[in-house]
Amino acid sequence: MKLHLLAPSLFLLSWTIAPIARAQTNSLTTTDIIQTDTIANAQPEPFMLKSAPKALPSEAPNLDIPRLSEFERIPTSAKLLVQQPTESKPSLIQTPQDTQPNSPINETTPDASEAEEEIEIVITGEQDLIPQTSAPEYRITEQEIQKQGADSAAEVLRGLPGFAINDVGFGADIHTGTYYRGASINQSVFLINGRPIGTNINTYHGATDLNSLPVGAIEQVELSSGTSSTLYGSEAFGGVVNIVTKQGQEVPQLNLGVQYGSYEQLNYRASYGGSTGSLRFNFGYEQNQADNRYRVPVGAANRDSEGRLFNGDTAVSNYFGNLALDLNPRNTVSLDAYKITSRRGLLYFGFPLQRDRLDHDAFNIGLSWKTLLGGGDDSILRTTLAYNQDYFNTYGPTQNIYYRTGTLNSQSLTGRVEHQWQITPNYKLTWGVDLQNQMLKGETLSTVPNRIALNETENRDRFHTALFALNTWKLTDAFQIDLGLRQNFNSEFGSYLNPSVGTRWAVTPSVAVRGSWVSVQRNPGLDQLYVYDTVHNWLPNPDLESETGSSWTTGIDVAFSPSLTGQFTYFGNRLNDRIAIQAGRWANIGLVNTNGFEAALRWQMTSEFSTFFNYTYTDAKIETGSEKGLQLAMIPYSVAQLGIGYASAGWQLNLFASYNSGARRAFFNRPDESTTDFISSWVNLDLSARIPVTRNIGVVVYLENLADVTYEKANRIYQPGLTFRIGLQSSF
């Protein structure tokens, strides 16, 4: 690497490290005592509203919608207890423990004469009722996921604002994918426990396959944007999704589940977690399968002679595990991994009777070490090493005479060192380095005479380094500013700098306005540059430029009451040199401007009833080329979700409604249709229930599409109407 490329990085580090030399640390404040007392199992009183709900006790599982009664409140009294060391998992959502140092009083162990005495401490204080972030952040928990009845990470995202997801459930089309605020899955950043899992693969039906990620391993999913891209990747035109996996709890627990449903759905889940000494563990297995042989209307994709969907079967197996070892009260090492085996038929583009198959095998493993530097909890160092592999193999006949196959074996090695330092009560610095080496082996084989000359094997690799720093200042009690820089060094696309800025002003304790802006860049995938796609007959283009631009948000957060909150956001991004297929070849084809509005409301009506509402409007307009003035294909103008839930004494009932205004078709094969046609809008209504049989066993029932209306979900792939799932859940 040329030395002159390091100059911006050295400037970056000198700019961010300079305040450290002047910092005064390890001071004990009233806030420190409040935080320590909160950690020490304080029983909260109804005051403070937190940005994300906590898990409910096991005897009253969560609804499949966020519950505001679970939000943290200001403690007014507490009992001081000795806390055992625990590992805090990587999180993109800041908690009070992340932003303020804890009091050293928490590390004091009572002597034997004091062991039986309870020390009463009365604490008063004030804390904001709404999140202290410059961009909207959302979270969905394990209990909400269970009640939602999700079978994959992609289904989990349906309950979060901003997502339009076409590749989950009945009528799924793997090509039309997952979009967030108009950005494709490769234009957002996806993480597991804070490390990347994306492949940036675009051909042979490969990408970050959220359908296959094991939902049973998920503790929560966090969604952020704005300055998060400084920390986790400049590709975040849309946002950053972090999937946090489970760790073992103090009391060992065995969880079992089985479900059977329409069209030969079979779901099995088993997990066991617990602890022994300073070691915590959690292991699990999942299997999901369905034949999906349901009736579809005339003109539907892959409609066979019997009028049923053909080649829509799917089978996915997952193994996952997590180990965490507390070496001492200030050092924790954790290891987590998952293995995926997925086999499915492919439905796409609406062409009749496609017979292509897709085999996807994935493996991801990460080792991390967390250490508390100095004598307090205000300086946290995390080091992570990880390996990710995704193997995609697509194969099938051509014209029932010839044969074709395409294979992409994508591997990456990543390393990350991150230092979070609360230098003063009003200034926090997060800085570090990311390293990633991507490797791709692509193989093309076709027996079609005019394609044999394109058969090849490509071996390519790419090395990427990024230095990042995010500075957060509270200039006053009400005003906060975030300034970030991410300096990138790429072996193919050189050196480039992506700055970010965010602000937040708390007008009152219950009303805050915020805004963020970030520079973004997404480099072409190695497959787009070098590998011929024999399945679609798409040619690579080694001269592709990176997609560049910026992304921004502005909005307001409101706590209407301790039980009702709302987040309202205007968002936008500008995408230059958009990459797409033009005349059968990958090319930079122009400019897209995206603008939209997002609203998210959460209301805990009573202790038993709660509700939520999400709405997103997205105008993703093509500004250049032959499609100038059109909405980007596959992105609906409007999506919305509404949920109402009831829970009491182990009984649960949840109603979930979703609306999609219909998206523009990308491809067509009938003379009376064109690529400017829009799919008709649709509304889907689902019902889920849990009926307790014993304290540890419950019957679960899911009814999907209660109106029993067959509608086109994407590209002439149809949802079949009313379907069901029924099963048992147990915990011991």
N, C-alpha and C positions, 0 to 999 in steps of 0.2 A: 504494500500500500504506500503511495507516495506521501512524504512527510507533510507536504503542504495541506493535505486533507485533514490533518489533525489539528490545524490551527483553530477552526471553529469549536472543536471539542475542548481544547485547552481553555479557550475563553469561557466556554460554558461552565466548566468546572471551577475556574477561578471566580466567576460571577456568583456561583451558588455556594461555594465553600467559604468565601470571605466573611459572611456574617457569622459563621461558626466560631471563628477565632475570637469574636467579640461577645459571644453568647454567655450568659450567666445561667447556670443550670442547677438542678437539684434543690430548688427553693420549695418550701412547703407552704402552700396557700390554702385558703378556705376551700377552694375548688378541689384541691387534692384530696382533702378529707371527705368531701362529698362523694368523689368518685370511688374512694376506697370503701366507704360505707355502702355504696350501691352494689359494689362487687360482693361484699360480704353478706350476701343473701338477705338484703333488706327487703322488708315487705312494703311495697309502694302504696301510697295514698293517691286518690284521684286528682291529679293535677296535670302532669306533663304528658304531652303526646309525642311519641317517637315516630320516625319515618317508616318503620317497618314493624309488623306484628311479630310477637313471640309465639312460641309453640304452646298449645294448650296442654294441660295435664292429660295423661293417658285415659282417664275415665271420662273425659269430655273432649274427644278429638275435634280438630278444626273443621270448619266448613270448607267448601272448595272456593271460598272467596275470602279476601282479607278481612280480619276482625279487628276493629279499632279498640275493643275492650282489652285486647292483649298489649296495647302500646304502653311503653314504659312511662311512669309518672314520677313526679318529684317525691322522694321519700321525706317524711316528716318525723319518723322515728325508726330506730333500727336496733338490732342486737349485734354487737360486734363478735364475730366468730373467726376462727382460724381457717384460712382458705388453703386448700390443697392446690398445688401447681397444676394448671391445665394449659393445653395448647390452643391458642386462638388461631382459627383457620384463616388463610388469606381471604380478604374481603375487600370489595371495591366500595362498599357502603361504610362510611366512617361511623364509628360508635364513640361514645364519650371516652372509653378507654384508649381509643386511638389518638384522641386529640389533647388529652391532659395527662400529666404524670400522676401516678398514684402515690399515696402517702406511705412512707416506710413503716408506719404503725401496723400495716397489714402483715408484715413479716415477723412481728413479735409473737412468740409462743408463750401462753400463760404457764406459770409454774403449777405444780400439783395442788398447792393450796388454793389457787384461783380457778382450778379447772371446773368446779361445780358452780361457780358464781356466774351470773349473767350481768354484763356491763351494759347499762342503758345509755345511749347517746342520742340526744335530741338535736336534729340538724334542720336548719332552714336555709332556703336558697331559691334562686330563680333560674329557669332554663327555658330556652326557646321552645315554643309549641310545635314548630315546624322544622324540617331538615335545614342544616346550615351548609347548603351546597349551591354552587353556581349553575348547575344544570339539573333537570329532574332525574330522580333515581327511584327505582321501584324494586320490590322484592316479593317473591312468592315462596312459601315455606313448605316443608315436607308434608305437614298435615293438610295443607290446602291442595297440594298435588294429589294426595291420596283421595281426597273427597272429589276432586275434579275427575278422577278416573283416568288420568293420563297414562298411556303406555310407552311414551317416549319423551325425550326432551323437547322435541318439536311441538308436541301437544301441550306441554307445560307452558310454552311461550304464548299460546292462544289467550291466556288469561292476563297478559300484560299489554299495556297500551302500545300502539304504533305498529303492531305486527299484522301482516297479511300472509297467511301460511296456506299453501295449496297442496302440500305434499304429505299430509297426515290423514289417517283414517280412511274411510270409504271414499272412493273417488280421488284418491291421491295420485298426483302426477309428479314423479321425481324430478322432471325437468323444470317445472315452474316454480318450485322451491319456496324459500323463505325470504321475505322482504321486510326490512325495518325502515320506516320513514322513506320508502321508495328506493332504498339501497339493497342490492342483492346480498346473498349470504357471503360472498367473497369481498364485499365492500363494508363488512362489519367485522369486528374482532370477537372470536369465541375462545373462551378460556375454561380450563378446569383447574380449580384451586389456584387460580392466578397465573397459570402457564398456558401457552397457546396450543390449540388442538386443530386449527385450520390447516388445510392442505393447499389451498389456492389452485386446486385442480378444476378444470372447466370442461373437459371432454370425457367421452366414455362413461357419462353419467356419474362422474365423480365430483365430490365437493365435501364440505363438512357435513356428514350424514347425521343430522340430529334425530332422525327416525330410529337410529340404532343405538343411541346412547342409553345405558341402563337407568331407567327412572327409579328403580329401587335403591340405587346408590346415592341419590340426590338428597341432600339435606335442605338446600335452598338454591334458588336461582336469582341472581342480581343483575339488574339492567341499569347501565349508566351511559353517559355521553359527555360531550364537552371536553374538559381537560383530562378526562380519563384516557383519551387517545395519546396524551403525552407520556403516560405511564405504560400503556399496554400496546401501542402500535398505531402508526400514522395511517393505517388502512381504514380507520373508523369513519367513513363517510356517514354511516348510520349510527352505530353505537358500539358499546362493549357489553358482552354477555359473559358473566362469570358463573360457572356451575360449581357449587361447593358440595363436596361429597361427605358422607357420614363418617363419624368416628365412633368408637365404642363408648358406651356409657358406663357408669360405675357399677350398676347392677346388670349382670348379663341378661340378655333378652333374645329369644328366638321368635322370629316373625315368619309366618307362613301364609300363603294366599294361593287360591286357585279360582279361575273364572272360565265359564263356557258361554259362548254367544252365537249370534247369527252367523251363518256362512262359515261354520266350522272354526270359529275363533276359540283358541285354547291359550290361556295365559297361566304360567306357573311362576311363583316367586318364593324364594326362601333366603333368609339372611340371619346371621347370628353375630351379635356384638356384645362386648363386655370389656372387662379390664382385669388384670392381675398385677398387683404391685404398681409399678410406674408405667406399665405397658397397657395401652388401649388398642382394641382390635375390632374390626367389622368385616365380615365376608358375606358374599351373597351370590345368587344365581337367578337368572331370569330366562324364560323362554316364551316367545309370542309367535303364534302362527295362525293363518287363516287361508282358506282357499278363494274367498271373494268371488264365488260363482253366482252372482245375482243378475236379475233381469235388468236390461238397459233398453232405452227407446231406440227406434230406428234412427240411424245417423250417428249413434254413439261410437266412440273409439273402441276397437277390439270387440265388436259384437259378432258372435259366432252364429252358425246356422240355427241354433236353438234359442237365439235372442238373449243369450247370457254373456256376461263379461268373460273374456278369454285371456289367459296369461296374466291374471292379476293376483296370483297367489304370493304369499310372503311367509318367511320363516326366519326368526332372529333368535340367536342364543347369546347370552352375556354372562361373563364371569367378572366379578369385581372384588376388591379387597383394599383395606386400609389398616396400617399399623402406625402407632404414634408412641414414642418412648421419651419420657421425661428423664433426661440424663441427670439433671439437678433442677432446683427451682428456677433457674435462669436459662436453661438450654433444653430444647426439644427437637428430636429428629422424627420425621414422619415419612412414610413410604405408602404410595397408593398406586393402583393399577387397574385397568380393565381390558378385557379381551372380548371382541365381537366377531361373530360369524353370522353373516346375513346372506340369504338366498331368496331371490324374488324374480318375478317376471316384470317386464317393462311395458309401461303404457305411456305413450307420448305423441304429441303433435296431431292426434286425431286420425292418423292413418289406419286403415283397416287391418286387423289381424296381424299385428306385429308379434313376432315370436322371439325377439331378443330376450336374453336372460342377463342378470347382473349378479355376480358373486362379489361380495365385499367382505374382506377380513381386515380387522383393525386391532392394533395393540398400542396401548399408551401406558407409560410408567414414569413416575416422578418421585424424586428423593429431595426432601427439603430440610433445612436446618434453620431453626429460629433461635436467636440468642438475644438476651437483654444486656445491652452494654452499660457500663458504668454501675452506679449503685441504685438507680431507680428504674422506673418503667417508661421513661420518656425517650429512650433511644433503642430502637429495635432493628436488628440486622437479620435479613432473610436471604438465604442462599438456596437456589433450586437448580437441579440437573434433571433433564427429562429426555425421553426418547418416544417418538411417535411414528407409527407405520400405518399406512392405508394402502391396501391392495385391492384394486378395482379390475375386474375382468368382465367384459361384455362380449357376448357371442351369440350367433344365430344365423339362420339361412338368409340368402339373398335371392329373391325371385323363386324360392323353393328349388333352385338349381345349384347355386353357388353357396359358399360359406365364407364367413368373415369373423374375425375376433380382434379385439383391442385390449391391451393390458397396460395398466399404469401402476407401477410399484413406487409409491411416494414414501420417503423416509426423512425424518428430521431429528437432529440433535440440538437441544437448546440448553442454555445456561443463563441464569439471572442472579444478580446480586442487587439487593434493594435495601437502602437504609432510610428508615423513618425517624426523624428527630424533631421532637417538640422542644425547640431551642429556648423559647420563652413562652409564657402563657399565650402570647398573641402572635407567635410566628412558628410555623411548622415547615420543615423541609423534607421532601421525599426525593431521593436521587439514587442513581445506580447505573447499571449497564446490562444490556441484553445481548446475547450471542446466539446465532442460529445458523446451522449448516443444513441446507435442503438438498436432497438427492432424489433424482427421478430416473427410473428405467421405464421406457415406453417401447412396446412391441406391437407391430402392425402385421396382420396376416389376412390376405383376401385371395380367394380363388377366382374372382371376377377378372376376366382377361385384361381389361383396360386399367385395372388397378394393381396388377401384380408388380409393376415397376415401382410402386410406392411402398411395397413391403419393406420394413426396416426395423432395426433395433437402435434406440437412442439412449445414451447414458449421459445425463447432465447433472450438474450440481451448482449451487449458489450459496455464497456466504454473506451473512448480514450481521452487522454490529450496530447497536444504537446506544448512545449515552443520553440519559434523560434526567430532568430535574423539574420538580413542581414546587413552587413556593406559595404558601398560603399565609397571608397577613390579615389579622383583624385590626384594622386601622382604628376603629372605635368599637364600642359594644354592638353597634348596629350595622357597621359596614365592613365587608370582607372583600379581598381581592386575591385572585389566583393568577400566577404568571408561570408559564411552563415553556420549556424548550426540549425538543427531541432531535438530536443530531444523528443522522443515519449515514452508514457507510455500506454500500452494496457492491459486490464484486462485478455485477453487470451494469448497474445504473448509477454508479458513482456515489458522490456525497451530496446530501440534501438536508436542509434544516426545516423543521416543522414547529413553529411557535404556537402557543395557545394562551388565551386570557379568559378569565371569568370573574364576575362580580356578583355580590349579593348585598341587598340593603333591607334590613328588617325595619319596615316602616312602623310596625307595632309588634308586640310579642306574638301576634297571631296572623300577621300579614307580612310577606316578604316578596320583593321583586328581585329577579335574577337575570343574568345573561351570560352567554359564552360564545367564543369564536375560536376555531382551530383550523390550522392548515393541514391538509391531508394529501396523501399520495399512495396509490396502490399500483404495484408493479405487475406486469403480465405474468401469468403462470408459465412455468417451464414447458407445460404441454402446449400452450398457445404459441409459444415461440418455436418449438422444435418437433412436435410429434403430429404426424398425420392421423386424422380421425377417420378410419376406414368405415366406421358404422354410419356416420353422418355424411361422409365424403367431404370433410372440412380440411382445408390445407392450413398448415402452420404459417407463421410470419415472423421471421427473426428480426424484422425491423420495427416491431411494435414499440410505441412509446408508452410511458407510464400514464395512468389516469391521475390527474392532479386537480386540485381545487380547494375548496374550503367548506366548512360546515358550521352552522351557528344555531343558537337557541336564545329565546327570550321568553320570560313568563312570570307568573305569579303563583305563589303558594299561599293557601288560606286555610286556617283552622277556624271554621265557622263555629265550632263548639268542641269540647273535648272528645266528642264521638263522631264528628263530621268534618272531614278534611277534603280539600280539592287541590289539584295541581293542573294549571292551565299553561300551555306552551305553544308558542309559534316556533316552528323549526324550518330550516332550509339548508340546501347545499348546492354548490356549483361544481359540476363534474366536466372537466375538460378532457378531450381526447378519449371519449368513451370507446371501449373495446367491444366489438360485436362482429358478427359474420356479415361480410359483404361480398357478393358474387362467389360464394363458396370458400371464402378465405377470411381468417381473422384479420381485422383492420381497425385502426383508429378512425371512427366515423363521425365524431363531432361533439357537440356541447349539449348537456342536459341541465336545466335549472329546475330545482325542486323546491316547492314551498308548501307548507302545511300547518295544520292546527291539531293539537292534541289536548284532550281533557280526561282527567282521571278523578273520580269521586269515590270516597269510602265512607260508609255510614253504619255505625253500630246502633241500630234502632232501639233494641232492648238487650237484655242479657242473653236472650235466646235467638233473636232475629238480627241479621245483618245483611247489607247489600253493597254492591259496587256497580259502577258504570264507567266504561271506557269508550271514547270516541276519537277517531283519527281521520282527518281529511288530508289527502296527499295529491298535489298537482305536480307530477313529474313530466315536464314538457320538453320534448326534443326541439332544439333550437336550430339545428343545421341538418343538411342532407335531404334525401328523398322523403323522409317522414317528418319533416319540419312541421311543428305545430301540433303533433299528435302526442297523446299520453304514452309513456313507456308501456310496452306490452307487459301483461301479467300483473300490473299494479292497479288495484281498484282505487277510485277516488275516495270512497268512504268505507270504513269498517267500524264496527261497534260491538261491544259485549256488555251484557247486563246479567247480573247474578243476584239471586235472593236465596238466603239460606236460613235454616232453623236447626238448632242443636239443643238437646236437653236430655240429661240422664242417659247418655249413650245413644239416643235416637237422633238421626240426622236426616234432613231432607233439603236438597239443593236443586234449584232451577236455574239453568244457564241458557241465555239466548244470545245468538250471534247474528250479525248482519253483514252482508257483503254487497256492495253496489254493482259488482260485476266488473271484470277486467277486459282489456282489449286482447283479442286473440293474437298470438305470435305467428301462427301458421294456419293454412287452410288447404283443403284438397277437393273442394266442391266448387263448381262454377258459379253458384249463387251466393258464395260467401267471399269475403275479403279480409285482409289483415286489419282493416279499420273497424270491423264489427266488434261489438262488445257483448260479452256474455250477459244474460239477464240477471238482474239482482236477485238475491235469495235471503231468506231468514231461516235459521235453524234453531230448534228448541230441544234442549236435553234435560233429563231429570235423573238425579242420582239419589240413592237412599241407603242408609245403614240401619239395620234392625239388630239390636243386641240380643244374643241368645244366652250368653253368660257374660261375666265380667271380662273375659279374655277372648271371646269368640263372637263374631258378628256376621250376619248375612248382608252382602252388598248387592245392589241392583242398579243397573244403568240402562236407561231408555234413551236412545238417540233419535233425533228427528221425530218428535212427538206428533207433528202435523202430518207425517207420512206422505211428504211431498218429494217426488224425485226431481232433483234440480241439477243443472250442469255446474260442476265445481270448477273445472278448468279444461279448456281445449277438448270439448265434447267427451269428457270423462265425468260420469254421473254418480251422485250419491243415491243409494238404492231405496230410500224411504225409511220407515220405522225399523229399527234394529234393537237388539237387547244384549245385555251381558248380565249374568248372575253368578255369584260365587261366595266364597267364605274367606274371611280374614281372621287371623288369630295371632296373639302375642302371649308368650310365656316367659 
